[in-house]
């Protein structure tokens, strides 16, 4: 059963969506409904949903600011809004879908079917990659050219690029994979890998220097620099100075 959370500052809108989602109770269960983005920030980490139905225009924090404040997340996002002006922004953060209010039943059905299909593929991909790693100490990276089998220890960092992830290897090679960063996060969360922002997972073995700042900046042995988000700074420093 998929777990869902709704965040919409309008009480009427959130209740209406919750009512519509009752028709999909064989596929999805609404774990919580939030009307305050600040309350949702603390609650969503505890609930660990599969999907967040998110409004855009809200007081204090809009939908995009909410995700930015949250830092990294591993759930899918379906925007539900009365405005169609944010579709490009939604694509940039790799949102699963963008539904306009009042939500059409067929469009909602399509969004949930797409959600289920994506999460099923994700589980299969993670299971296959974990099996590959445990047997060969490698991770499988599917590309348009074929599948690269790369040792985790050879991965310097992984950078997000829209719906793609770029693997920067120790030998200078770069491999672009048509999967999002969060699809690799669980595979790479090892003692020497840390996610430092929404757009980067780094291998601490290749960090040459940390420069202080709001979140700070990491400098790598190849001279490249990666910004650290303020929300991930504490986790990074704990791992960096073990």
Secondary structure, DSSP 8 states (H G I E B T S, - for coil): -EEEEEE-S-HHHHHHHHHHHGGGTTTEEEEEEES-HHHHHHHHHHH--SEEEE-SS-SSS-HHHHHHHH-S--SEEEEEES--TTHHHHHHTT-SEEEESS--HHHHHHHHHHHHHHHHHHHHHHHHHHHHHHHHSEEEEE-SS-EEEEEGGGEEEEEEETTEEEEEETTS-EEEESS-THHHHHHH-STTEEEEETTEEEEGGGEEEEE-SSS-EEEETTS-EEE--GGGHHHHHHHHT-
